[in-house]
Amino acid sequence: MTELMTAYEMYLKTEKQASANTIGSYLRDVNQFSAVMEERGIELTDVIARDIEEYTHLLVGKGKSAATVTRSVAAVKSFYNCLISHGIVNHNPARGIKPGKVERKLPEILTGREVELFLEQPQCEDLKGYRDRAMLELLYATGIRVSELIELNLQNLNLSAALLRCSSKGRDRIIPLYPAAVRILTEYVNHVRPQLVHNKEEPALFVNMSGERMSRQGFWKLIKYYQEKAGIQKEVTPHTLRHSFAVHLLENGADLHSIQEMLGHADISSTQIYSKLLTQKIKEVYLKAHPRA
């Protein structure tokens, strides 16, 4: 089992170029699936479609959401695709498994005023305040993922050209920066970061107060802290700013393909959800404002 999981992890990293989050989730899902099969005395190489169907019923019986069940099936399918590629099995028992359709919830976004209020929370009075403001401003300016934000290096930023180069899944994308973001980032890079970094060889753009690369968990804590400080009732996550970035661009006339490129979506269908969200918003405004609605 250990050898199979090691091979699967390498498969996700090298062949699929999956993100660290996806790798972690898929490995957990397959480990859970493997544990159930082991309890039932079934070797992973002997699993048939019926075994996987029963496993999905087990998950549902435990109260798992449709989204969790769907992801678990996707992980198991991916695992057996890996085994096929290594010549360990000759068919994928999960191939025909189709869990119930998952209703995709529209993401929550912040209004323009809420974004302004949120970005104003870090006070540019000390090193931490300048750094936090720069991180939040860059996140909203570019719509990048939190994992991409903390992986940025100083060389990814071209302030003179007002551009950010973001690398993800083996490809680069170039995202413009608006003037306010350039100003706060210039201040951070030139005057704040040098005081935070102890090792001159440190490549990370954003560092913690110990001078080391900011962690994902550390940034999540900052988001929650400033949400509470701003008094915003909506649930604010790093992805909330990404969603808000996309919808605000769409509201102001940007086309879907340009937004897709900036967000780094491989499939336009992932970007089209923002059109649905905008349509929903227009309907709500119509129903509230039309005299005969």
DRENDOVEX-770579 format. One line per 3 residues: number of its first residue (from 1); for each residue x negated, y negated, z of N, C-alpha, C, CB. Coordinates in steps of 0.1 Angstrom, whole numbers, plus 2048, in hexadecimal, padded with zeros to 3 digits. Glycine has a CB too. Example, Ala and Ser with C-alpha at 12.3 -4.5 7.8 and 13.67 -1.06 7.14 Angstrom:
DRENDOVEX-770579
1> 77C,839,84E,785,82D,84E,77C,821,84E,78F,82D,85A ~ 780,816,847,777,80B,847,77F,800,84F,773,806,839
//
This chain:
DRENDOVEX-770579
1> 7F8,80C,800,800,800,800,7F7,7F3,800,809,800,80C ~ 7ED,7F3,808,7E4,7E8,809,7DE,7E5,7FB,7D9,7EA,813 ~ 7D9,7EF,7F4,7D3,7ED,7E7,7DD,7E7,7DD,7CE,7FB,7E2
4> 7EA,7EC,7DE,7F4,7E7,7D5,7F7,7D8,7D8,801,7EF,7D6 ~ 7F7,7D5,7E4,7FA,7C7,7E8,7EF,7BE,7E4,7FD,7C6,7F7 ~ 7E2,7C3,7E5,7D7,7BB,7E1,7D7,7B9,7D2,7CA,7C2,7E5
7> 7DA,7C3,7CB,7DB,7C2,7BC,7E6,7B8,7B8,7DE,7D0,7B6 ~ 7F2,7B9,7C0,7FD,7B0,7BD,7F9,7A1,7C0,809,7B4,7C5 ~ 7F2,79F,7CB,7EE,791,7CE,7E5,78C,7C3,7E7,791,7DC
10> 7DC,794,7BE,7D3,78F,7B3,7DB,78D,7A7,7C8,799,7B1 ~ 7E5,795,7A4,7ED,794,798,7F5,786,799,7F8,79F,798 ~ 7FA,783,7A4,801,776,7A6,7F8,76A,7A4,808,775,7B3
13> 7EC,76B,7A9,7E2,760,7A9,7DC,75E,79B,7D7,763,7B3 ~ 7D8,769,795,7D1,768,788,7DA,768,77C,7C7,773,787 ~ 7E3,772,77B,7EB,774,76F,7F7,76A,76F,7F0,782,76D
16> 7FD,769,77A,809,760,77B,806,752,77F,813,766,785 ~ 7FA,750,785,7F5,743,78A,800,73C,793,7F2,739,77E ~ 806,745,79B,810,740,7A4,80B,737,7AF,817,74C,7AB
19> 814,72F,7B4,810,726,7BF,80D,72E,7CC,81A,71A,7C1 ~ 806,727,7D5,804,72E,7E2,811,731,7E9,7FB,725,7EB ~ 81B,728,7E8,828,72B,7EF,82F,737,7E9,831,71F,7EE
22> 82F,738,7DB,835,743,7D4,82E,750,7D8,835,741,7C5 ~ 821,750,7D8,819,75C,7DB,81D,761,7E9,80A,759,7DA ~ 81D,757,7F3,820,75B,801,82E,761,802,81F,74F,80A
25> 838,75A,7FB,846,75F,7FC,848,76D,7F5,84F,755,7F5 ~ 842,76F,7EA,843,77C,7E3,83C,787,7EA,83D,77B,7D5 ~ 831,784,7F0,82A,78E,7F8,832,793,804,81C,78A,7FC
28> 838,789,80B,841,78C,816,84D,794,812,846,77F,81D ~ 853,790,807,85F,798,802,85B,7A6,7FE,865,791,7F6 ~ 850,7A8,7F8,84C,7B6,7F4,848,7BE,800,840,7B5,7E9
31> 841,7B8,809,83E,7BF,816,84A,7C4,81D,835,7B6,81F ~ 855,7BB,81D,861,7BF,824,868,7CA,81C,86B,7B2,825 ~ 868,7C9,80F,86E,7D4,807,866,7E1,809,86D,7D0,7F8
34> 859,7E0,80A,851,7EC,80C,853,7F3,819,842,7E8,80B ~ 855,7EA,823,858,7EF,831,865,7F7,831,859,7E4,83B ~ 86F,7F2,82A,87C,7F9,82A,87B,807,822,887,7F0,823
37> 873,806,817,871,812,80F,86A,81D,817,86A,80F,802 ~ 860,818,81F,858,821,827,861,828,832,84C,81A,82E ~ 86A,820,838,873,825,842,87C,830,83C,87C,81A,848
40> 87F,82F,82F,887,839,828,87F,844,822,890,832,81E ~ 872,844,824,86A,84E,81E,868,84E,80F,86F,85B,822 ~ 869,842,809,868,840,7FB,85B,839,7F7,874,838,7F5
43> 853,840,7EF,847,839,7EA,84A,82E,7E1,83E,844,7E3 ~ 842,823,7E1,845,818,7D8,845,81C,7C9,83B,80D,7DA ~ 83C,826,7C6,83B,82A,7B8,847,833,7B4,82E,832,7B6
46> 84F,837,7BE,85A,840,7BB,868,839,7BB,85A,84C,7C4 ~ 867,82C,7BE,874,824,7C0,87C,824,7B2,871,816,7C4 ~ 889,825,7B4,892,825,7A8,89C,819,7AA,89A,832,7A6
49> 8A3,816,7A0,8AC,80A,7A0,8B6,80B,7AC,8B4,809,793 ~ 8BB,817,7AF,8C5,818,7BA,8BF,814,7C7,8CA,827,7BA ~ 8B2,817,7C9,8AB,814,7D6,8AB,804,7D8,89D,819,7D6
52> 8A9,7FD,7CD,8A8,7EF,7CD,8B6,7E9,7CF,8A2,7E9,7C0 ~ 8C0,7EF,7C9,8CE,7EA,7CB,8D2,7EC,7D9,8D7,7F2,7C2 ~ 8CE,7F7,7DF,8D2,7F9,7ED,8CA,7EF,7F6,8CE,808,7F1
55> 8BE,7EC,7F2,8B6,7E2,7FA,8BD,7D5,7FA,8A8,7E1,7F4 ~ 8C2,7D1,7EE,8C9,7C4,7ED,8D6,7C4,7F6,8CD,7C0,7DE ~ 8DD,7CF,7F6,8E9,7D0,7FF,8E5,7CF,80D,8F0,7DD,7FC
58> 8D9,7D4,811,8D4,7D4,81E,8D1,7C5,822,8C7,7DC,820 ~ 8CB,7BD,819,8C8,7AF,81C,8D5,7A7,81E,8C0,7A9,810 ~ 8DF,7AA,815,8EC,7A3,816,8F2,7A6,824,8F5,7A7,80B
61> 8F2,7B3,827,8F7,7B8,834,8F1,7B1,840,8F6,7C7,835 ~ 8E4,7AD,83F,8DD,7A6,849,8E0,797,84A,8CE,7A9,848 ~ 8E9,793,840,8EC,785,840,8E3,77C,838,8ED,77F,84E
64> 8DA,782,830,8D1,77A,828,8D9,773,81D,8C6,783,821 ~ 8D4,766,81A,8DB,75E,810,8D9,764,802,8D6,750,810 ~ 8E2,760,7F9,8E1,764,7EB,8D3,760,7E5,8EC,75F,7E2
67> 8CE,754,7E9,8C1,750,7E4,8B6,758,7E9,8BF,741,7E8 ~ 8B7,75D,7F5,8AC,766,7FB,8AC,773,7F4,8AE,767,80A ~ 8B8,779,7F2,8B9,786,7EB,8B4,784,7DD,8C8,78A,7EB
70> 8B8,77A,7D6,8B3,778,7C8,8A4,777,7C7,8B9,76B,7C2 ~ 89E,76F,7D1,88F,76E,7D1,889,77B,7D4,88B,764,7DB ~ 88F,783,7DD,889,790,7E1,889,79A,7D5,891,797,7EC
73> 894,79A,7CD,895,7A2,7C1,88A,79D,7B7,8A3,7A1,7BB ~ 889,790,7B5,87F,78B,7AC,871,78F,7B0,87F,77B,7AC ~ 86E,78F,7BD,861,793,7C2,85E,7A2,7BF,860,791,7D1
76> 869,7AA,7C1,867,7B9,7BF,865,7BB,7B0,874,7C0,7C4 ~ 86D,7B4,7A7,86B,7B5,799,85C,7B2,795,875,7AD,791 ~ 858,7A7,79B,84A,7A2,798,840,7AD,79C,847,795,79F
79> 842,7B3,7A8,839,7BD,7AD,838,7C9,7A4,83E,7C1,7BB ~ 843,7CD,79F,843,7D9,796,83E,7D5,788,851,7DF,794 ~ 83F,7C9,784,838,7C5,777,829,7C5,779,83D,7B6,774
82> 825,7C2,785,817,7C3,788,812,7D2,788,814,7BD,796 ~ 81A,7DA,78E,816,7E9,78D,816,7EE,77F,820,7F1,796 ~ 81F,7EA,777,81F,7EE,769,813,7E9,762,82C,7E9,761
85> 80F,7DD,764,803,7D7,75E,7F6,7DF,762,801,7C8,761 ~ 7F6,7E5,76E,7EB,7EC,773,7EC,7FB,770,7E9,7EA,782 ~ 7F7,7FF,769,7F8,80D,765,7FC,816,770,7EC,812,75F
88> 801,810,77B,805,818,787,813,81E,785,804,810,794 ~ 81C,817,77F,829,81C,77C,82C,819,76D,835,816,785 ~ 836,81F,767,839,81D,759,846,816,756,838,82A,751
91> 84D,813,761,85A,80B,75F,85C,803,76C,866,815,75C ~ 865,7F9,76A,868,7F0,775,876,7F3,77B,867,7E1,771 ~ 877,7F9,786,884,7FD,78C,88D,7F1,78F,882,806,798
94> 888,7E6,790,890,7DA,794,894,7D2,787,888,7D0,79C ~ 891,7D7,77C,893,7D0,76F,8A2,7CC,76D,88E,7D8,763 ~ 8AB,7D6,770,8B9,7D3,76D,8C1,7CE,779,8C0,7E0,769
97> 8BA,7CB,784,8C1,7C6,790,8C4,7B8,78F,8B8,7C9,79D ~ 8D1,7B4,790,8D5,7A6,78F,8DE,7A3,79B,8DD,7A4,782 ~ 8D7,79D,7A5,8DF,799,7B1,8E9,78E,7AE,8D6,794,7BD
100> 8F3,78C,7B6,8FD,782,7B3,8F7,775,7B0,907,781,7BF ~ 8FE,76E,7A7,8F9,761,7A3,8F8,757,7AF,902,75B,798 ~ 8ED,751,7B0,8EB,747,7BB,8F0,739,7B7,8DC,747,7C0
103> 8F8,734,7C0,8FC,726,7BD,8F1,71D,7C1,909,723,7C5 ~ 8EC,715,7B7,8E1,70C,7B9,8E7,6FF,7BE,8D9,70A,7AC ~ 8E3,6FB,7CA,8E7,6EF,7D0,8E0,6E3,7CA,8E5,6EF,7DF
106> 8E7,6D9,7C7,8E0,6CD,7C2,8D8,6C7,7CD,8EB,6C3,7BD ~ 8CC,6C3,7CA,8C3,6BD,7D4,8C8,6B0,7D9,8B5,6BB,7CE ~ 8C5,6AD,7E6,8C8,6A0,7EB,8BE,696,7E8,8CA,6A1,7FB
109> 8C2,68A,7E5,8B8,67F,7E2,8BA,673,7EA,8B9,67C,7D3 ~ 8B0,66B,7EB,8B1,65E,7F2,8B5,653,7E8,8A4,65B,7F9 ~ 8BD,649,7ED,8C0,63E,7E5,8B3,635,7E4,8CC,635,7EB
112> 8B3,62C,7DB,8A8,623,7D9,8A5,61C,7E6,8AB,619,7CE ~ 8AF,617,7ED,8AD,610,7FA,8A7,619,805,8BA,60A,7FF ~ 8AC,626,805,8A7,62F,80F,898,633,80C,8AF,63C,80E
115> 894,633,7FF,886,635,7FC,87E,62A,801,884,637,7EC ~ 882,61D,7FF,87B,612,803,87A,612,812,882,605,7FF ~ 884,615,819,884,616,828,87A,620,82D,892,619,82D
118> 87A,62C,826,872,637,82A,863,633,828,875,644,822 ~ 860,62D,81C,852,62A,819,84D,61F,821,851,626,80A ~ 856,617,827,851,60B,82F,84E,610,83E,85C,601,830
121> 851,61C,841,84F,620,84F,840,621,854,854,62E,851 ~ 837,626,84C,829,626,850,824,617,851,820,62F,847 ~ 820,613,85C,81B,605,85E,80C,605,85A,81D,600,86C
124> 809,5FC,850,7FB,5FA,84C,7F3,5F2,856,7FA,5F4,83D ~ 7F2,5F7,862,7EB,5F0,86C,7DF,5F7,871,7F4,5ED,878 ~ 7DE,604,86E,7D2,60D,872,7D0,617,867,7D5,614,87F
127> 7C5,61F,868,7C1,628,85E,7CC,632,85B,7B5,630,862 ~ 7D3,637,865,7DD,641,863,7E9,63B,85C,7E2,647,871 ~ 7ED,62F,85F,7F8,628,858,7F5,626,849,7FB,61B,85F
130> 7E9,622,846,7E6,620,838,7E6,62D,830,7D8,619,837 ~ 7E0,638,837,7E0,645,830,7EE,64A,82E,7D7,64F,839 ~ 7F6,649,838,804,64F,837,80C,648,82C,80B,64E,844
133> 80A,63A,82C,811,633,822,80D,636,814,80F,623,824 ~ 7FF,638,812,7FA,63C,805,7FF,64A,801,7EB,63C,806 ~ 800,653,80A,805,661,807,814,660,803,803,66A,813
136> 81C,659,80A,82A,659,807,82D,651,7FA,832,652,813 ~ 825,646,7F8,827,63F,7EC,823,647,7E0,81E,632,7ED ~ 818,64E,7E1,814,656,7D6,81E,662,7D3,806,65C,7D8
139> 823,667,7DD,82D,672,7DB,839,66D,7D3,831,678,7E9 ~ 83E,662,7D7,84A,65C,7D0,846,657,7C3,851,651,7D9 ~ 83A,651,7C1,836,64B,7B5,835,656,7AA,829,644,7B6
142> 831,662,7AE,82E,66C,7A4,837,678,7A4,820,671,7A6 ~ 83F,67B,7AF,847,686,7AF,840,694,7B0,850,687,7A3 ~ 833,694,7B4,82C,6A0,7B5,831,6A8,7C1,81D,69D,7B6
145> 82E,6B5,7C1,831,6BE,7CC,828,6BB,7D8,830,6CD,7C8 ~ 82C,6BE,7E4,824,6BC,7F0,817,6C4,7EF,82B,6BF,7FD ~ 818,6D1,7E9,80C,6D9,7E8,802,6D2,7DE,810,6E7,7E2
148> 807,6CC,7D4,7FE,6C5,7CB,7F8,6B8,7D1,806,6C1,7BE ~ 800,6B1,7DA,7FB,6A5,7E0,7EF,6A8,7E9,806,69F,7E9 ~ 7F0,6B3,7F1,7E5,6B5,7FB,7D9,6BC,7F4,7EA,6BE,806
151> 7DB,6C1,7E8,7D0,6C7,7E0,7C9,6BC,7D8,7D5,6D2,7D7 ~ 7CE,6B0,7D7,7C7,6A6,7CF,7B9,6A3,7D4,7D0,699,7CF ~ 7B0,6A0,7CB,7A3,69C,7CE,7A1,68D,7C9,798,6A5,7C7
154> 798,687,7CE,795,679,7CB,794,677,7BC,788,673,7D2 ~ 78E,680,7B5,78C,67F,7A7,799,680,79F,783,68A,7A2 ~ 7A4,684,7A5,7B1,685,79E,7B7,678,79C,7BA,68E,7A5
157> 7B2,66E,7A3,7B8,661,7A3,7B0,657,79A,7BA,65B,7B1 ~ 7B7,650,791,7B1,646,788,7B8,639,78B,7B1,64A,779 ~ 7B3,632,794,7BB,626,798,7BA,61B,78E,7B5,620,7A6
160> 7AE,61A,787,7AD,60F,77D,7B6,611,771,79F,60F,778 ~ 7BA,61E,76E,7C3,621,764,7D1,623,769,7BF,62D,75C ~ 7D3,622,777,7E0,625,77D,7E6,632,779,7EA,61A,779
163> 7DD,63D,77A,7E1,64A,777,7DD,655,781,7DC,64E,769 ~ 7E5,65F,782,7E1,66A,78B,7E1,677,782,7EC,66C,796 ~ 7D6,67F,783,7D5,68B,77D,7D8,696,787,7C7,68D,776
166> 7E3,69E,784,7E7,6A8,78D,7E5,6B6,787,7F5,6A6,792 ~ 7DE,6BF,78D,7DB,6CC,788,7E4,6D7,78F,7CC,6D0,789 ~ 7EB,6DF,788,7F4,6E9,78E,7F6,6F4,784,801,6E3,792
169> 7F4,701,789,7F6,70D,781,7EE,70D,774,805,70E,77E ~ 7E2,708,775,7D9,708,76A,7DA,6FE,75F,7DA,715,763 ~ 7E3,6F4,762,7E5,6E9,758,7E5,6DC,75F,7F1,6EB,750
172> 7E0,6D1,758,7E0,6C4,75D,7EC,6BC,758,7D3,6BD,75A ~ 7F0,6B2,760,7FA,6A9,75B,7F6,69B,760,808,6AC,75F ~ 7F8,691,758,7F5,683,75B,801,67B,75E,7ED,67C,74F
175> 801,675,76A,80D,66E,76F,809,65F,772,813,674,77C ~ 811,656,76C,80E,647,76F,811,643,77D,816,63F,765 ~ 80B,639,781,80D,633,78F,812,625,78E,800,634,797
178> 81D,621,795,821,613,795,818,60A,79D,830,613,79A ~ 818,5FD,79B,80F,5F4,7A1,80E,5F5,7B1,812,5E6,79D ~ 81A,5F6,7B7,81A,5F7,7C6,812,603,7CB,828,5F7,7CB
181> 813,60E,7C4,80C,61A,7C8,7FD,618,7C6,811,626,7C0 ~ 7FA,612,7BA,7EB,60F,7B8,7E5,607,7C2,7EA,609,7AA ~ 7ED,5FD,7C7,7E7,5F4,7D1,7E5,5FB,7DE,7F1,5E8,7D4
184> 7EE,603,7E3,7EC,609,7F0,7E2,614,7EF,7FA,60F,7F5 ~ 7E1,61B,7E3,7D7,625,7E2,7C9,620,7E0,7DA,62E,7D5 ~ 7C8,614,7DA,7BB,60D,7D9,7B6,60A,7E7,7BC,601,7D0
187> 7BF,604,7EF,7BB,601,7FD,7B7,60D,805,7C7,5FA,804 ~ 7BE,618,803,7BB,624,80A,7AE,62A,805,7C6,62F,808 ~ 7AC,62B,7F8,7A0,631,7F3,793,629,7F6,7A1,633,7E4
190> 794,61C,7F5,788,613,7F7,785,610,805,78B,606,7EF ~ 78F,60F,80E,78C,60A,81B,790,614,827,793,5FD,81D ~ 79A,61C,824,79F,625,82F,799,633,82F,7AE,626,82E
193> 79A,639,823,794,647,822,785,648,826,796,64C,814 ~ 77D,63E,822,76F,63F,826,76D,63F,836,767,633,821 ~ 776,639,83D,775,639,84C,77B,646,852,77D,62D,851
196> 783,64D,84A,788,65A,84F,77F,666,84C,796,65C,849 ~ 779,665,841,770,671,83C,763,671,843,76F,671,82D ~ 75F,67C,84A,752,67D,850,748,683,847,754,685,85D
199> 74C,68C,83E,744,692,835,745,68C,827,747,6A2,834 ~ 73B,685,822,73B,67E,816,73E,687,80A,72E,677,813 ~ 73C,694,80C,73F,69E,801,74D,6A2,801,735,6AA,803
202> 755,69E,80A,764,6A2,80B,76B,69D,7FE,76A,69D,818 ~ 771,6A6,7F6,777,6A2,7EA,786,69E,7EB,776,6AD,7E0 ~ 78C,6A2,7F6,79B,69F,7F8,79E,691,7F7,79F,6A5,805
205> 7A9,68E,7F0,7AE,680,7F0,7B4,67C,7FD,7B8,67E,7E5 ~ 7BC,685,803,7C2,681,810,7BD,68B,81B,7D2,683,80F ~ 7B9,684,825,7B3,68C,830,7BA,689,83D,7A4,689,832
208> 7B9,692,847,7BF,68F,854,7B5,686,85C,7C1,69D,85C ~ 7B9,684,869,7B1,67B,871,7A4,681,875,7B9,677,87E ~ 7A2,68E,872,795,694,875,78C,694,868,796,6A3,879
211> 791,68E,85D,789,68D,851,78A,699,848,77B,68A,855 ~ 793,6A2,84B,794,6AE,843,7A1,6AE,83B,794,6BB,84B ~ 7A2,6B6,830,7AD,6B5,827,7BA,6B7,82F,7AC,6C0,81D
214> 7C4,6AE,82C,7D1,6AE,832,7D8,6BC,830,7DA,6A3,82D ~ 7DE,6C2,83A,7E5,6CE,838,7F3,6CC,834,7E4,6D7,845 ~ 7FA,6D6,82F,808,6D6,82B,810,6D3,838,80C,6E3,824
217> 80D,6DA,843,815,6D9,84F,813,6CB,855,810,6E3,859 ~ 807,6C6,854,805,6B8,859,80D,6AE,852,7F6,6B4,858 ~ 80E,6AF,845,816,6A6,83D,825,6A7,83F,813,6A8,82E
220> 82A,6B4,841,838,6B6,845,83B,6AE,852,83B,6C5,846 ~ 832,6AF,85B,835,6A8,868,836,699,866,829,6AB,872 ~ 82E,693,85D,82E,685,85A,83C,681,854,823,681,850
223> 841,68A,84A,84D,687,844,859,687,84E,850,692,839 ~ 859,690,857,864,691,861,863,685,86B,863,69E,869 ~ 856,681,86E,854,676,877,85A,669,871,845,674,87B
226> 857,667,865,85B,65A,85E,86A,65A,85B,853,657,852 ~ 86F,666,859,87E,667,857,885,662,863,882,676,853 ~ 881,668,86F,887,664,87B,885,655,87E,882,66C,887
229> 879,650,87B,876,642,87E,87F,639,875,867,63F,87B ~ 882,63D,869,88A,635,85F,899,636,863,887,63A,851 ~ 89C,641,86B,8AA,643,86E,8B3,648,862,8B0,636,873
232> 8AC,64F,859,8B3,654,84D,8BA,661,852,8A9,657,841 ~ 8C7,662,850,8CE,66E,854,8CD,67A,84B,8DD,66A,855 ~ 8CA,678,83E,8C8,683,835,8BC,68B,839,8C6,67D,826
235> 8BC,697,835,8B0,6A0,837,8A5,69C,82D,8B3,6AF,836 ~ 89A,697,832,88F,692,829,884,69C,82A,88A,684,82D ~ 880,6A1,81F,874,6AA,81D,86B,6A5,812,879,6B9,81A
238> 85F,6AA,811,856,6A5,806,85D,6A7,7F8,849,6AD,806 ~ 866,6B1,7F7,86D,6B3,7EA,878,6A9,7E8,873,6C2,7EA ~ 87D,6A3,7F3,887,699,7F2,882,68D,7EA,88C,694,800
241> 875,689,7EC,86F,67E,7E5,86D,682,7D6,862,67A,7EB ~ 86A,68F,7D4,868,694,7C6,876,693,7BE,863,6A3,7C6 ~ 880,698,7C5,88D,697,7BF,892,689,7BC,898,69F,7C7
244> 88F,680,7C6,893,672,7C5,88B,66C,7B9,890,66B,7D2 ~ 87F,66F,7B8,876,66A,7AD,87D,66D,7A0,868,670,7AE ~ 881,67A,79E,886,67E,791,894,677,78E,888,68D,791
247> 89D,677,798,8AA,671,796,8A9,662,793,8B3,674,7A2 ~ 8A0,65B,79B,89F,64D,799,89A,649,78B,896,647,7A4 ~ 890,652,786,88B,650,778,897,652,76E,880,659,775
250> 89E,65C,771,8A9,660,768,8B4,655,768,8B0,66D,76C ~ 8B7,64F,773,8C0,644,775,8BC,638,76D,8C2,641,783 ~ 8AF,636,76C,8AA,62A,765,8A5,62D,757,89E,625,76D
253> 8AA,638,751,8A8,63A,743,89D,643,73E,8A6,62D,73D ~ 896,649,747,88C,653,743,892,65F,73D,883,657,74F ~ 88C,665,733,891,671,72D,88C,67D,734,88D,672,71E
256> 894,688,733,892,694,73A,884,69A,738,89D,69E,738 ~ 880,69A,72B,873,6A0,727,867,699,72E,872,6A1,718 ~ 868,68C,72F,85E,685,736,85D,688,745,85F,675,734
259> 869,689,74B,86A,68C,759,865,69B,75B,878,68B,75E ~ 869,6A4,752,864,6B2,752,855,6B2,752,869,6BA,747 ~ 84E,6AA,74A,840,6AA,749,839,6A4,756,83B,6A1,73D
262> 83F,69A,75B,83A,694,767,83B,69D,773,840,687,76A ~ 847,6A4,774,849,6AE,77F,841,6BB,77E,858,6B1,780 ~ 83D,6BE,771,836,6CA,76F,83F,6D6,76E,82C,6CC,77A
265> 84B,6D4,76A,855,6DF,768,851,6E7,75B,863,6DB,768 ~ 850,6F4,75C,84D,6FC,750,85A,6FD,747,848,70A,754 ~ 865,6FD,74E,872,6FE,746,87B,6F2,748,879,70B,74B
268> 880,6ED,73E,889,6E1,73E,895,6E3,747,88D,6DC,730 ~ 899,6F0,748,8A5,6F3,750,8A3,6EF,75F,8A9,702,750 ~ 897,6EF,764,894,6EB,771,896,6DC,773,885,6EF,775
271> 894,6D4,768,895,6C6,769,8A3,6C2,767,88C,6BF,75E ~ 8AB,6CA,75F,8B9,6C6,75C,8C2,6C5,768,8BF,6D0,753 ~ 8BE,6CB,774,8C6,6CA,780,8C7,6BB,784,8C0,6D2,78B
274> 8BE,6B3,780,8BF,6A5,784,8C9,69E,77C,8B1,69E,782 ~ 8CC,6A2,770,8D7,69D,768,8E4,6A0,76E,8D6,6A2,759 ~ 8E5,6AC,774,8F1,6B1,77A,8F4,6A8,787,8F1,6BF,77E
277> 8E9,6A5,78E,8EA,69D,79A,8EE,68F,797,8DD,69D,7A2 ~ 8E9,68A,78C,8EC,67C,788,8FB,67C,783,8E3,677,77C ~ 8FF,686,77C,90D,687,778,917,687,784,910,693,76F
280> 913,68F,78E,91B,690,79A,91C,683,7A1,915,69B,7A4 ~ 911,67B,7A1,911,66E,7A8,91A,665,7A0,902,669,7A8 ~ 91A,665,793,922,65C,78B,931,65F,78E,91F,65E,77C
283> 934,66C,78F,942,670,791,946,66B,79F,943,680,791 ~ 93E,66B,7A9,941,667,7B6,944,658,7B6,936,66A,7C0 ~ 93B,650,7AF,93D,642,7AD,94A,63F,7A6,931,63C,7A6
286> 94D,646,79C,959,645,794,966,647,79D,95A,64E,788 ~ 966,651,7A5,971,655,7AD,973,64A,7B8,970,662,7B3 ~ 968,644,7BD,969,63A,7C7,96D,62D,7C2,95C,639,7CF
289> 969,62A,7B6,96A,61C,7B0,976,61A,7A7,95E,618,7AA ~ 97A,625,79F,985,623,795,992,621,79C,985,62F,78C ~ 999,616,799,9A6,613,79F,9B1,61E,79E,9AB,606,79A
292> 9B0,626,794,9BA,631,792,9B5,63F,796,9BF,631,784 ~ 9A9,63F,79B,9A3,64C,79F,9A9,652,7AC,994,64B,7A0
//
